[in-house]
Amino acid sequence: MDRVIDPIIADIQTEHEENVRAGVWWRAAWICVSGYAAFWKAVGLHTLRSVPRALWNGIAEDGWTLGRMMAYSLGASVAVTLLLAA
């Protein structure tokens, strides 16, 4: 994550400072807005990629106890729903 986030922040700071020195305030503001959007996009994509792996590792780590519990709960919910729907 450091290889993605640090360059984004460095680019925002550098480009913003260059435009402030040049007196182009509207461009400096736009760079901040677009830079923060890129930052949050990178954080969101990292989260989408890392959460499933972390969840899978957490389920496997305890001998699949949590996975079995989730499967049994799903099965029981389906069975009760089918009985009540009939």
PyMOL commands that set and color helices and strands:
alter all, ss='L'
color gray80, all
select helices_A, chain A and resi 2-22+25-61+65-85
alter helices_A, ss='H'
color red, helices_A
deselect
rebuild
show_as cartoon
